């Protein structure tokens, strides 16, 4: 079974490869590759990544990734 840590590591790899990944892209790819249990609809009506994945993601990237709240994507910090 896939873990939140594995998905977090995958997402960091995607950001490193592509320079930035939108939440929409990440959600769609996580759902497709890892299963619908890892995504949900948040209180704003957006499809979002499971909180356990985000928690692991924050721990794993150690400040190397930043979130653009307005445009809803992650990118590498400079």
Residue, then its C-alpha position, 0 to 999 in steps of 0.5 A: x500500500x502506498x504511504x503519504x510519505x511516498x506520495x510526498x516524495x513523488x510530488x517533490x520529484x515532480x516539482x524538481x523535474x518540472x520546476x512547478x506543479x499546480x495543485x490541479x495537476x498534482x491532484x489529478x496525477x495523485x488520484x490517477x497514480x495512487x488512488x482517490x483516497x489521497x484527494x478530497x474536496x476542501x472547504x472552498x470547493x477545490x479538490x485538494x491533496x490529503x492532509x497526511x500527504x501535505x504534512x509529509x510533503x512539508x517535512x520532506x522538502x525542508x524549505x526547498x519548495x514554495x507555494x504560490x497561493x494566488x496562482x495555486x502552484x508549487x515551485x522550487x525556492x531560489 
